[in-house]
Amino acid sequence: MRKEAANREIYARILMILVLVLIIAAGLLVMLWFGYSKSGFHEDEIYSFYSSNRTSGIAWPDREFLDSERLYDECVVLPGDGFDYFLVNTVQSWDVHPPLFYDILHTVCSVYAGSFSKWYGIGINMVSFVLSILILYAICRECGLGRVFTAMFLYIWAMHPVAVSAVMFIRMYMLLTVFVLTCLWLHLRMIKRGFSSRRMIAVMIVSFLGFLTHYYYLVFFFFTGVTLCLLWFLQKTPDTSSMGFGERMGRIAKYFACCVFSLGAGVLVFPASAAHIFRGYRGKEAFEAFSDVTGWGGRLRFFGGLVNDQVFSGSLLILLFLYMVLAIAGGRKDRRFQVTTVLVFVPSVLYFLTVSGTALIFGETSIRYMIPVAPLFLLIILSAGDYLLKRLNAYWKPENGKKMSLRFWRAGSLAMTVLFFGIFVFMNINGLFFANRVLFLYPEEKAEIRTLREHAGSTAVVLYNRESPENIWRLYDRLMVFDRAYYICCGSEDEERPEMDEKDRDILKNAGEIVVFAADTPENMDRDAEINALMRLNPGVSEKEMLSRKDMWTTYLLK
């Protein structure tokens, strides 16, 4: 009997490995499908390449031509300039983010020097996605989830629109998710298997890397550490139940010292991080937003609505009610369920509340800030269902005198599991293919680029706002259609403008068509005046046709 049980366990583990491989393969196929569908870039994605591979920097000219090849060179690694991590870190010290993701992207671009591709960034995120699935599997094991519910949960996250959006967005948020999940897994292991120097070293390494990926890692790490220390202090973990007060406080002090050391190492490696957090403009904005109590209600409604819509397809309130019912019924007497739920639930919710009070609001794309905890929100709901079914299965065991109803109960249990799974699969399919919840694809760009290529022989003009020249990066893929563009800085109508070079005047005067990329500037800007001046300069153009409007820019064709 013991040998048969051991063989069944081996077969079950092999089957679980095969299921895990299939889930990862299915998820990667979905990522590839949407990766091929990605037709444009968010401005921050172009800035990822610019920050990682910057050559000499761009100073946007005023009333001068600039070759598009210059823009291209700024976003690729030129032959002979690869693997220059000192430059990457220097550029990031001028920005608001730590450098790890940019170092990785620079490494990939260095291997493929001289070329630009969306797949360099998507590929990094796909690797991070695979790692996140493996770590989530380990978290499910530490939480004691059954194999069926573990497979359900991993499949749901692998096919989730938020996961796909995270892979499509060429920024550091999928990598941040890996370190957030690894942080949680290591802390769960310390609850289940006890505190050890080896596990604490692993926490320090992950925290060091997470800190160098995004400063929001600190938020999750802080609340996870505080929650664990409270569980230790209150003797809620198995290895502290018999500890004295002094021994518990000694452990907490050792944990705190290790955490401070790892984060201090991060500051030493990237000294600009302290300035970013405390003196940088994004750090100041975050602190000001967090301290503005009057704005918290609106921020919580916005990010709560975002999570409700994109993570739970509008069903958050129903699922929260279901979670409460399942948790009360299934876990009220299960100490392990209570402790692990606290360590998953509390940091995730506090991360949501803190980030909601500090993050930038950019419409639906602000879901990027919630990506690291999105799978944990799903896990919380599904884990409660798993624990409830386990308790009910234990109640209906034959030795409890329920033989007559056992077959009926098993059929009902299977039906409940399939229904539970089916609801989430339906939400995923709807979000992926019908509700268009996968972000950062920009399918409309394909038609716009096609239209611009029809006018590739025209002269391109960029009318940009003096107050926000960085928005020119939003035009990157559109400017690549043209060999060069003429840049005009639009400020107040009262400002003195530089004289147009005579050679440039002749080019614009004799252009058959002019494609104008005009920044959507405030009313006191002279954008329209500049367009009218171009039309007066060129006697061959008499009509203004709007080709498109997107991301603070309107494209006109003067013909």
Solvent accessible surface area in square Angstrom, and as a share of the most:
residue,aa,sasa,rsa
1,M,184,0.82
2,R,215,0.78
3,K,156,0.66
4,E,94,0.42
5,A,46,0.35
6,A,50,0.39
7,N,56,0.29
8,R,146,0.53
9,E,64,0.29
10,I,91,0.46
11,Y,145,0.55
12,A,30,0.23
13,R,132,0.48
14,I,88,0.44
15,L,111,0.55
16,M,9,0.04
17,I,104,0.53
18,L,101,0.50
19,V,42,0.24
20,L,16,0.08
21,V,86,0.49
22,L,121,0.60
23,I,10,0.05
24,I,23,0.12
25,A,44,0.34
26,A,28,0.22
27,G,0,0.00
28,L,46,0.23
29,L,121,0.60
30,V,23,0.13
31,M,0,0.00
32,L,66,0.33
33,W,161,0.57
34,F,13,0.05
35,G,0,0.00
36,Y,156,0.59
37,S,41,0.26
38,K,6,0.03
39,S,30,0.20
40,G,1,0.01
41,F,29,0.12
42,H,17,0.08
43,E,32,0.14
44,D,32,0.17
45,E,0,0.00
46,I,3,0.01
47,Y,67,0.26
48,S,0,0.00
49,F,0,0.00
50,Y,14,0.05
51,S,0,0.00
52,S,3,0.02
53,N,7,0.04
54,R,60,0.22
55,T,56,0.33
56,S,82,0.53
57,G,11,0.10
58,I,25,0.13
59,A,91,0.71
60,W,45,0.16
61,P,18,0.12
62,D,38,0.20
63,R,20,0.07
64,E,95,0.42
65,F,36,0.15
66,L,21,0.10
67,D,76,0.40
68,S,7,0.05
69,E,119,0.53
70,R,94,0.34
71,L,2,0.01
72,Y,69,0.26
73,D,35,0.18
74,E,2,0.01
75,C,1,0.00
76,V,1,0.00
77,V,4,0.02
78,L,48,0.24
79,P,104,0.66
80,G,84,0.80
81,D,73,0.38
82,G,27,0.26
83,F,109,0.46
84,D,56,0.29
85,Y,83,0.31
86,F,167,0.70
87,L,59,0.29
88,V,1,0.01
89,N,42,0.22
90,T,40,0.23
91,V,6,0.04
92,Q,0,0.00
93,S,40,0.26
94,W,161,0.57
95,D,22,0.11
96,V,20,0.12
97,H,26,0.12
98,P,0,0.00
99,P,4,0.03
100,L,33,0.16
101,F,0,0.00
102,Y,0,0.00
103,D,25,0.13
104,I,58,0.29
105,L,0,0.00
106,H,5,0.02
107,T,45,0.26
108,V,37,0.21
109,C,1,0.01
110,S,10,0.07
111,V,97,0.56
112,Y,118,0.45
113,A,44,0.34
114,G,33,0.31
115,S,43,0.27
116,F,45,0.19
117,S,29,0.19
118,K,40,0.17
119,W,71,0.25
120,Y,28,0.11
121,G,0,0.00
122,I,0,0.00
123,G,27,0.26
124,I,15,0.08
125,N,0,0.00
126,M,26,0.12
127,V,95,0.55
128,S,4,0.02
129,F,0,0.00
130,V,35,0.20
131,L,77,0.38
132,S,0,0.00
133,I,0,0.00
134,L,76,0.38
135,I,25,0.13
136,L,0,0.00
137,Y,48,0.18
138,A,23,0.17
139,I,0,0.00
140,C,0,0.00
141,R,134,0.49
142,E,5,0.02
143,C,7,0.04
144,G,13,0.13
145,L,15,0.07
146,G,21,0.20
147,R,100,0.37
148,V,98,0.56
149,F,7,0.03
150,T,4,0.02
151,A,22,0.17
152,M,13,0.06
153,F,0,0.00
154,L,0,0.00
155,Y,73,0.28
156,I,0,0.00
157,W,0,0.00
158,A,0,0.00
159,M,20,0.09
160,H,7,0.03
161,P,4,0.03
162,V,2,0.01
163,A,0,0.00
164,V,0,0.00
165,S,0,0.00
166,A,1,0.01
167,V,0,0.00
168,M,0,0.00
169,F,2,0.01
170,I,0,0.00
171,R,13,0.05
172,M,0,0.00
173,Y,7,0.03
174,M,0,0.00
175,L,14,0.07
176,L,1,0.00
177,T,0,0.00
178,V,10,0.05
179,F,23,0.10
180,V,0,0.00
181,L,0,0.00
182,T,19,0.11
183,C,1,0.01
184,L,0,0.00
185,W,62,0.22
186,L,10,0.05
187,H,0,0.00
188,L,2,0.01
189,R,40,0.15
190,M,0,0.00
191,I,7,0.04
192,K,88,0.37
193,R,119,0.43
194,G,9,0.08
195,F,38,0.16
196,S,33,0.21
197,S,81,0.52
198,R,167,0.61
199,R,30,0.11
200,M,3,0.01
201,I,96,0.49
202,A,32,0.24
203,V,2,0.01
204,M,35,0.15
205,I,96,0.49
206,V,17,0.10
207,S,0,0.00
208,F,50,0.21
209,L,55,0.27
210,G,0,0.00
211,F,5,0.02
212,L,11,0.05
213,T,0,0.00
214,H,10,0.04
215,Y,30,0.11
216,Y,23,0.09
217,Y,0,0.00
218,L,43,0.21
219,V,26,0.15
220,F,0,0.00
221,F,9,0.04
222,F,123,0.51
223,F,39,0.16
224,T,0,0.00
225,G,6,0.06
226,V,62,0.36
227,T,9,0.05
228,L,0,0.00
229,C,21,0.13
230,L,99,0.49
231,L,14,0.07
232,W,0,0.00
233,F,77,0.32
234,L,101,0.50
235,Q,56,0.25
236,K,94,0.40
237,T,0,0.00
238,P,90,0.57
239,D,46,0.24
240,T,0,0.00
241,S,60,0.39
242,S,108,0.69
243,M,28,0.13
244,G,41,0.40
245,F,121,0.50
246,G,54,0.52
247,E,104,0.47
248,R,27,0.10
249,M,77,0.34
250,G,39,0.37
251,R,29,0.11
252,I,31,0.16
253,A,60,0.47
254,K,111,0.47
255,Y,8,0.03
256,F,136,0.57
257,A,59,0.46
258,C,28,0.17
259,C,13,0.08
260,V,81,0.46
261,F,139,0.58
262,S,3,0.02
263,L,44,0.22
264,G,31,0.30
265,A,30,0.23
266,G,0,0.00
267,V,55,0.32
268,L,148,0.73
269,V,82,0.47
270,F,6,0.02
271,P,93,0.59
272,A,20,0.15
273,S,0,0.00
274,A,37,0.29
275,A,29,0.22
276,H,15,0.07
277,I,36,0.18
278,F,135,0.56
279,R,167,0.61
280,G,19,0.18
281,Y,137,0.52
282,R,40,0.15
283,G,9,0.09
284,K,104,0.44
285,E,70,0.32
286,A,20,0.15
287,F,107,0.45
288,E,115,0.51
289,A,19,0.15
290,F,88,0.37
291,S,81,0.52
292,D,68,0.35
293,V,119,0.69
294,T,128,0.75
295,G,27,0.26
296,W,51,0.18
297,G,33,0.32
298,G,34,0.33
299,R,41,0.15
300,L,56,0.28
301,R,178,0.65
302,F,57,0.24
303,F,0,0.00
304,G,20,0.19
305,G,36,0.35
306,L,15,0.08
307,V,6,0.04
308,N,43,0.22
309,D,64,0.33
310,Q,6,0.03
311,V,3,0.02
312,F,4,0.02
313,S,28,0.18
314,G,48,0.46
315,S,28,0.18
316,L,34,0.17
317,L,143,0.71
318,I,124,0.63
319,L,8,0.04
320,L,72,0.36
321,F,139,0.58
322,L,55,0.27
323,Y,21,0.08
324,M,116,0.52
325,V,70,0.40
326,L,15,0.08
327,A,18,0.14
328,I,108,0.55
329,A,36,0.28
330,G,0,0.00
331,G,1,0.01
332,R,129,0.47
333,K,145,0.62
334,D,39,0.20
335,R,123,0.45
336,R,114,0.41
337,F,8,0.03
338,Q,77,0.34
339,V,12,0.07
340,T,7,0.04
341,T,25,0.14
342,V,56,0.32
343,L,0,0.00
344,V,5,0.03
345,F,71,0.29
346,V,47,0.27
347,P,0,0.00
348,S,0,0.00
349,V,43,0.25
350,L,61,0.30
351,Y,0,0.00
352,F,31,0.13
353,L,61,0.31
354,T,25,0.15
355,V,0,0.00
356,S,0,0.00
357,G,0,0.00
358,T,14,0.08
359,A,0,0.00
360,L,52,0.26
361,I,80,0.40
362,F,104,0.43
363,G,35,0.33
364,E,97,0.44
365,T,25,0.14
366,S,0,0.00
367,I,0,0.00
368,R,6,0.02
369,Y,10,0.04
370,M,1,0.00
371,I,0,0.00
372,P,0,0.00
373,V,0,0.00
374,A,1,0.00
375,P,0,0.00
376,L,0,0.00
377,F,24,0.10
378,L,0,0.00
379,L,3,0.01
380,I,11,0.06
381,I,4,0.02
382,L,0,0.00
383,S,13,0.08
384,A,0,0.00
385,G,5,0.05
386,D,7,0.04
387,Y,7,0.03
388,L,21,0.10
389,L,15,0.07
390,K,77,0.33
391,R,82,0.30
392,L,54,0.27
393,N,66,0.34
394,A,45,0.35
395,Y,114,0.43
396,W,57,0.20
397,K,95,0.40
398,P,51,0.32
399,E,133,0.60
400,N,76,0.39
401,G,63,0.61
402,K,57,0.24
403,K,149,0.63
404,M,189,0.84
405,S,36,0.23
406,L,31,0.15
407,R,211,0.77
408,F,162,0.67
409,W,27,0.09
410,R,152,0.56
411,A,62,0.48
412,G,25,0.24
413,S,15,0.10
414,L,118,0.59
415,A,60,0.46
416,M,80,0.36
417,T,17,0.10
418,V,91,0.52
419,L,120,0.60
420,F,21,0.09
421,F,58,0.24
422,G,33,0.32
423,I,77,0.39
424,F,2,0.01
425,V,32,0.19
426,F,140,0.58
427,M,17,0.08
428,N,6,0.03
429,I,81,0.41
430,N,44,0.22
431,G,0,0.00
432,L,11,0.06
433,F,107,0.45
434,F,147,0.61
435,A,42,0.33
436,N,117,0.60
437,R,40,0.15
438,V,13,0.07
439,L,12,0.06
440,F,7,0.03
441,L,22,0.11
442,Y,35,0.13
443,P,90,0.56
444,E,87,0.39
445,E,1,0.00
446,K,112,0.48
447,A,53,0.41
448,E,18,0.08
449,I,19,0.10
450,R,135,0.49
451,T,46,0.27
452,L,1,0.01
453,R,162,0.59
454,E,127,0.57
455,H,35,0.16
456,A,44,0.34
457,G,86,0.83
458,S,19,0.12
459,T,23,0.14
460,A,1,0.01
461,V,0,0.00
462,V,0,0.00
463,L,0,0.00
464,Y,10,0.04
465,N,19,0.10
466,R,104,0.38
467,E,130,0.58
468,S,25,0.16
469,P,41,0.26
470,E,102,0.46
471,N,23,0.12
472,I,1,0.01
473,W,13,0.04
474,R,36,0.13
475,L,0,0.00
476,Y,5,0.02
477,D,27,0.14
478,R,2,0.01
479,L,1,0.01
480,M,61,0.27
481,V,25,0.15
482,F,5,0.02
483,D,128,0.66
484,R,96,0.35
485,A,1,0.01
486,Y,0,0.00
487,Y,2,0.01
488,I,2,0.01
489,C,9,0.06
490,C,0,0.00
491,G,4,0.04
492,S,34,0.22
493,E,104,0.47
494,D,140,0.72
495,E,69,0.31
496,E,167,0.75
497,R,96,0.35
498,P,67,0.42
499,E,154,0.69
500,M,37,0.17
501,D,78,0.40
502,E,112,0.50
503,K,146,0.62
504,D,19,0.10
505,R,82,0.30
506,D,65,0.34
507,I,46,0.24
508,L,0,0.00
509,K,91,0.39
510,N,117,0.60
511,A,13,0.10
512,G,63,0.61
513,E,52,0.23
514,I,0,0.00
515,V,0,0.00
516,V,0,0.00
517,F,0,0.00
518,A,0,0.00
519,A,8,0.06
520,D,63,0.32
521,T,27,0.16
522,P,77,0.48
523,E,179,0.80
524,N,91,0.47
525,M,28,0.12
526,D,1,0.01
527,R,38,0.14
528,D,77,0.40
529,A,42,0.33
530,E,13,0.06
531,I,0,0.00
532,N,72,0.37
533,A,37,0.28
534,L,4,0.02
535,M,42,0.19
536,R,180,0.66
537,L,32,0.16
538,N,3,0.01
539,P,111,0.70
540,G,59,0.56
541,V,7,0.04
542,S,92,0.59
543,E,99,0.44
544,K,93,0.39
545,E,71,0.32
546,M,102,0.45
547,L,45,0.22
548,S,22,0.14
549,R,151,0.55
550,K,26,0.11
551,D,46,0.24
552,M,103,0.46
553,W,1,0.01
554,T,0,0.00
555,T,1,0.00
556,Y,19,0.07
557,L,5,0.03
558,L,0,0.00
559,K,80,0.34
